[in-house]
Amino acid sequence: MAMLPIRPTPFFANKNRAFWNLQFAGWGGAFLLRSMSAMANSQSLDLLAVILVTTITGFSISLILSVIYRQLISKQPLVTWTSAVLVLLGAVVIHASIDAWVQGIYYAGIRETTFAQRFIGLSYIPLTLLGGWSALYFAINYFLTLEQQADRLERLEAQATSAQLAMLRYQLNPHFLFNTLNSISTLVLLKQTEPANAMLTRLSSFLRHTLVVEPGSQVTLAQEVETLQLYLGIERMRFEDRLRTEFEIEDRALDASLPSMLLQPLIENAIKYAVSPQEEGAKISLSARVVGDRLRISVEDTGPGFPESVEEDLRSLADSSAGKLTSTGVGLANIRNRLAQAYGTDHRFETRSEPGGGFSVLIEIPYQAADEEAARSTESEQRIDPPETAAIIPLNPGRAIGSNA
């Protein structure tokens, strides 16, 4: 399963470089500020040397603090903050002592002050600088930690979503295989070798076509229709003239992206509940068009309508939206879950049973045209020749395609 890379803030992509950039910028700014203040007060230029020494002192002490803080930041909060305050006070004492000693040398013979006086008078400067530096150090590191945790959470959520999509996608194959293999087994028992061999060939083509597509991936509607034609080629071996289909798809809709194998369960449900129970069979219609910025897909059949088993499947949809999937079926509940995983609430899924017979499903999702370059690449990797009986899809808007009525 693909792993999403952690995306650090650009400035902190290289932590070592960011640390040194901030060090030089911060302490350089402090030196400039104090130098400008001294010059504004008409101080001697010799005082700049004293300011430079104290700035280098602060720079060096902050490097030591960074090593200590790096060890403390992973401890318990009480240990971290208590130890950090004690270390900071010690650093301020050392910084202020060095400042007092340097200024004692600079002002020797000019101003008579004791070391204690100079220490007390100068301690506010290192306290301000090192205190601000420490606060910034912890703030930046906690920010980076939170950012890394957020990226990791996003990556885990993406993996969970991908895993759930894969689970839903893999539910389809065993369900479909059971019916198909059962039909092949019946043909073999009846010694109908040629139909059994033809069905096995078409099943092989269908599985190769579907298994190439990664679970949870997006395909174009044209590719999805090609998959449906392979699937219908197998089902027509079972139902012959009882299964009648008609596809009506706009040119623009053919390039729309949607989750792979999204429509196959709808066709399978229509075959199960409309074609199979009726001696005369039924007609299944699929239409797709772009309405504004939405892709609208409709699957209809001329079957008996709303059977009780589908009613139970629909009731399970409400439970699945609350996190409880009570139905073990893989039809409508599977489609609803996959749409929710792929589009959240930005989708429409409606079912309707006509009083005089017939059942329809309406899906509406955001229209996203597949990138032409990616589509060509995907088609070249996944193209598999359809069986001889699969219909060729003309790309004329509003025209019925794939019809065998």
C-alpha positions in Angstrom: 0.0 0.0 0.0 1.3 3.4 -0.9 2.6 5.5 1.9 2.1 9.2 2.0 5.3 11.1 2.7 5.5 13.4 5.6 5.5 17.0 4.3 7.4 19.3 6.7 7.0 23.1 6.6 9.4 24.2 3.8 11.6 26.4 6.1 12.1 23.5 8.5 12.5 20.8 5.8 16.2 20.8 6.8 16.1 21.3 10.6 19.9 21.8 10.9 20.0 24.6 8.3 16.9 26.2 9.8 18.5 26.2 13.3 21.6 28.0 12.1 19.7 30.5 10.0 17.6 31.4 13.0 20.7 31.5 15.3 22.6 34.0 13.0 19.5 36.0 12.3 18.4 36.3 15.9 21.7 37.1 17.5 22.8 39.3 14.6 19.6 41.2 15.0 20.2 41.6 18.8 23.8 42.9 18.0 22.5 45.4 15.5 19.7 46.6 17.9 22.1 47.1 20.8 24.7 48.8 18.5 22.2 51.2 17.1 21.0 52.0 20.6 24.6 52.8 21.7 25.2 55.0 18.7 21.9 56.8 19.3 23.1 57.6 22.8 26.4 59.0 21.5 28.5 56.1 23.0 32.0 55.5 22.0 32.6 53.1 19.1 34.8 51.0 21.5 31.5 49.9 23.1 30.7 48.0 20.0 33.5 45.6 20.9 31.9 45.0 24.3 28.5 44.4 22.7 30.1 42.0 20.2 31.7 40.0 23.0 28.5 39.8 25.0 26.6 38.8 21.8 29.1 36.0 21.0 28.7 34.9 24.7 24.9 34.7 24.3 25.3 32.9 21.0 27.6 30.3 22.5 25.5 29.7 25.6 22.4 29.2 23.4 24.2 26.4 21.6 24.8 24.7 24.9 21.2 25.3 25.9 20.0 23.7 22.6 21.9 20.5 23.5 20.4 20.4 27.0 16.9 21.3 25.8 17.0 18.6 23.1 17.5 16.0 25.9 14.8 17.5 28.1 12.0 18.0 25.5 11.2 14.3 25.4 10.8 14.0 29.2 7.7 14.3 31.3 6.3 17.9 31.2 7.0 18.5 34.9 10.6 17.3 34.5 11.0 19.3 31.3 9.8 22.6 32.5 11.4 22.4 36.0 14.8 21.5 34.5 14.5 24.0 31.7 13.9 26.9 34.2 16.8 25.8 36.4 19.1 25.5 33.3 17.9 28.9 32.0 18.6 30.6 35.4 22.1 29.1 35.4 22.7 30.3 31.8 21.5 33.8 32.8 23.9 33.9 35.8 26.9 32.8 33.6 26.0 35.3 30.8 25.5 38.2 33.3 28.7 37.3 35.1 30.7 37.4 31.8 29.0 40.7 30.8 29.8 42.2 34.2 33.5 41.1 34.0 33.8 42.5 30.4 32.3 45.8 31.3 34.4 46.0 34.4 37.5 45.9 32.1 36.0 48.4 29.7 34.9 51.0 32.3 38.1 50.5 34.5 39.2 53.9 35.6 36.1 55.6 34.2 33.3 54.4 36.4 33.8 52.9 39.9 31.3 50.0 40.3 31.5 46.7 42.1 31.0 43.3 40.3 27.8 42.8 42.2 26.4 46.1 41.0 27.3 45.4 37.4 25.9 41.9 37.6 22.5 43.1 38.9 22.4 46.0 36.5 23.2 43.8 33.5 21.3 40.6 34.3 18.0 41.8 32.7 19.7 41.7 29.2 20.7 38.0 29.2 17.4 37.1 31.0 15.5 38.8 28.2 17.6 37.4 25.3 18.0 33.8 26.7 14.5 33.7 28.0 13.1 34.7 24.6 15.5 32.3 22.8 14.3 29.4 25.1 10.7 30.2 24.6 11.2 30.3 20.8 13.2 27.0 20.9 10.4 25.1 22.7 7.6 26.7 20.6 9.3 25.8 17.3 10.0 22.2 18.4 6.5 21.6 19.7 5.1 23.1 16.5 7.2 20.7 14.4 6.2 17.8 16.7 2.5 18.6 16.2 3.0 19.0 12.5 4.7 15.6 12.3 1.9 14.0 14.3 -0.7 15.7 12.1 1.0 14.4 9.0 1.3 10.9 10.5 -2.4 11.0 11.4 -3.3 12.1 7.8 -1.1 9.3 6.5 -2.8 6.7 8.8 -6.3 8.0 7.8 -5.4 7.7 4.1 -4.2 4.1 4.7 -7.3 3.3 6.6 -9.5 4.7 3.8 -7.5 2.8 1.2 -7.7 -0.4 3.2 -11.5 0.0 3.5 -11.9 0.7 -0.2 -9.8 -2.4 -0.9 -11.9 -4.5 1.4 -15.1 -3.3 -0.2 -13.6 -3.8 -3.7 -12.5 -7.3 -2.9 -15.9 -8.3 -1.7 -17.1 -8.2 -5.3 -15.0 -10.9 -6.8 -16.0 -13.9 -4.5 -19.6 -12.9 -4.8 -19.5 -12.9 -8.6 -17.2 -15.9 -8.9 -19.5 -18.1 -7.0 -22.4 -17.6 -9.5 -20.1 -17.9 -12.5 -18.3 -21.0 -11.4 -21.6 -22.6 -10.4 -22.9 -22.0 -14.0 -19.6 -23.4 -15.5 -20.0 -26.5 -13.2 -23.5 -27.0 -14.4 -22.4 -26.8 -18.1 -19.6 -29.3 -17.4 -22.1 -31.8 -15.7 -24.4 -31.4 -18.7 -21.4 -32.2 -21.0 -21.8 -28.9 -22.8 -18.0 -28.4 -23.3 -18.0 -25.5 -25.8 -20.3 -23.2 -23.7 -18.3 -24.1 -20.6 -15.0 -23.3 -22.3 -16.4 -20.1 -23.8 -17.6 -19.0 -20.3 -14.2 -19.8 -18.8 -12.4 -17.8 -21.5 -14.6 -14.8 -20.8 -14.3 -15.2 -17.1 -10.5 -15.2 -17.5 -10.7 -12.0 -19.6 -12.9 -10.3 -17.0 -10.7 -11.2 -14.1 -7.5 -10.1 -15.9 -9.2 -6.8 -16.7 -10.4 -6.1 -13.2 -7.5 -7.4 -11.2 -5.1 -5.1 -13.1 -6.9 -2.1 -11.6 -5.7 -1.3 -8.1 -8.5 -1.4 -5.5 -9.7 2.1 -4.6 -8.3 3.6 -7.7 -10.1 5.8 -10.2 -10.9 4.8 -13.7 -12.7 6.6 -16.6 -16.4 5.8 -17.3 -15.3 4.4 -20.6 -13.0 1.9 -18.9 -15.9 1.1 -16.5 -18.2 0.4 -19.4 -15.6 -1.8 -21.0 -15.5 -3.8 -17.7 -19.3 -4.0 -17.7 -19.3 -5.3 -21.3 -16.9 -8.1 -20.3 -19.1 -9.0 -17.3 -22.3 -8.9 -19.5 -20.6 -11.2 -22.0 -20.4 -13.8 -19.3 -24.0 -13.3 -18.1 -25.4 -13.5 -21.6 -24.0 -17.1 -21.7 -26.3 -17.9 -18.8 -29.5 -15.9 -19.7 -29.2 -15.6 -23.5 -32.1 -13.5 -24.9 -33.6 -13.0 -21.5 -30.9 -10.4 -20.7 -31.3 -7.2 -22.8 -29.2 -4.2 -22.2 -29.0 -0.6 -23.5 -26.3 2.0 -22.7 -26.8 5.7 -23.4 -23.7 7.7 -22.5 -22.6 11.2 -23.6 -19.2 11.7 -25.0 -18.1 14.1 -22.2 -19.2 11.6 -19.6 -17.0 8.9 -20.9 -13.9 10.8 -19.7 -15.3 11.2 -16.2 -13.4 9.6 -13.3 -15.1 7.3 -10.8 -14.1 4.5 -8.4 -13.3 1.2 -10.2 -16.0 -1.5 -10.3 -18.6 0.9 -9.0 -21.3 0.0 -11.5 -20.8 -3.8 -11.7 -22.7 -4.5 -8.5 -25.7 -2.5 -9.8 -25.8 -4.5 -13.0 -25.4 -7.7 -11.0 -28.3 -6.7 -8.7 -30.5 -6.0 -11.7 -29.7 -9.4 -13.2 -30.4 -11.1 -9.9 -33.7 -9.4 -9.1 -35.0 -8.5 -12.5 -33.7 -10.9 -15.2 -33.4 -14.1 -13.2 -36.8 -14.4 -11.6 -38.8 -13.6 -14.8 -39.3 -16.1 -17.5 -39.2 -13.4 -20.1 -36.2 -11.7 -18.6 -35.8 -8.0 -18.3 -34.1 -5.0 -19.9 -31.3 -3.2 -18.1 -30.6 0.4 -19.1 -27.6 2.5 -18.1 -27.4 6.2 -18.9 -24.7 8.8 -18.0 -24.5 12.5 -18.7 -22.8 15.5 -17.3 -25.1 18.1 -15.6 -23.2 21.2 -14.7 -20.2 20.1 -12.7 -21.8 16.8 -11.7 -21.8 13.3 -13.3 -25.2 11.7 -13.2 -25.5 7.9 -13.8 -28.7 6.0 -13.8 -29.2 2.2 -13.9 -32.8 1.0 -14.5 -34.4 -2.4 -15.1 -37.8 -3.7 -16.1 -38.0 -6.3 -13.4 -40.8 -6.9 -10.8 -39.7 -3.9 -8.7 -38.8 -3.8 -5.0 -38.2 -7.3 -3.6 -38.0 -7.9 0.1 -34.3 -8.9 0.0 -33.4 -5.6 -1.6 -35.5 -3.8 1.1 -33.3 -5.4 3.8 -30.2 -4.3 1.8 -31.5 -0.8 1.8 -32.2 -0.8 5.5 -28.6 -1.9 6.0 -27.5 1.3 4.3 -28.8 3.5 7.1 -27.0 1.3 9.6 -23.7 1.3 7.7 -23.7 5.1 7.6 -23.7 4.9 11.4 -20.8 2.5 11.4 -22.9 -0.7 11.7 -23.1 -2.9 8.7 -25.8 -5.4 9.5 -26.1 -6.9 6.0 -23.6 -9.4 4.6 -24.6 -8.5 1.0 -22.3 -6.7 -1.3 -24.7 -4.9 -3.5 -26.2 -1.5 -2.7 -24.6 -1.3 0.7 -21.2 -1.8 -0.9 -21.9 1.0 -3.4 -23.1 3.4 -0.7 -20.0 2.7 1.5 -17.6 3.2 -1.4 -19.2 6.5 -2.4 -19.0 7.7 1.2 -15.3 6.8 1.3 -14.5 8.4 -2.0 -16.6 11.6 -1.8 -17.8 12.0 1.7 -21.1 13.8 1.7 -20.6 15.3 -1.7 -22.5 12.6 -3.6 -26.1 11.5 -4.3 -27.3 7.9 -4.1 -31.0 7.2 -4.6 -33.1 4.1 -5.4 -36.7 4.0 -6.7 -39.1 1.2 -7.2 -41.9 1.8 -9.7 -45.4 0.7 -8.7 -46.0 -1.2 -12.0 -42.6 -2.8 -11.8 -39.1 -1.7 -12.5 -36.2 -0.6 -10.2 -33.8 2.3 -10.7 -30.6 3.6 -9.0 -29.4 7.1 -9.4 -25.8 8.1 -8.6 -24.5 11.7 -8.8 -20.9 12.5 -8.1 -18.6 15.5 -8.8 -17.4 15.5 -12.4 -13.7 15.1 -12.7 -12.3 14.7 -16.1 -9.4 12.2 -16.2 -6.0 13.7 -17.3 -5.5 12.8 -20.9 -1.9 11.8 -20.4 -2.7 9.7 -17.4 -5.7 8.2 -19.2 -3.6 7.2 -22.2 -0.9 5.7 -19.9 -3.5 3.7 -17.9 -5.2 2.4 -21.0 -1.9 1.3 -22.5 -1.2 -0.6 -19.3 -4.6 -2.1 -18.7 -6.0 -2.6 -22.2 -7.2 -6.2 -22.7 -8.9 -7.2 -25.9 -12.7 -7.7 -25.2 -14.4 -11.0 -26.1 -15.7 -11.2 -29.6 -19.3 -10.7 -28.5 -18.6 -7.5 -26.5 -20.2 -4.5 -28.1 -18.1 -1.7 -29.5 -19.0 1.6 -27.9 -19.6 4.5 -30.3 -18.9 7.9 -28.9 -22.0 9.8 -30.1 -23.9 11.8 -27.4 -27.5 10.8 -26.8 -27.2 7.6 -28.9 -28.0 4.2 -27.4 -24.9 2.1 -27.2 -24.2 -1.5 -26.4 -27.8 -2.5 -26.9 -28.9 -6.0 -27.7 -32.6 -5.6 -27.2 
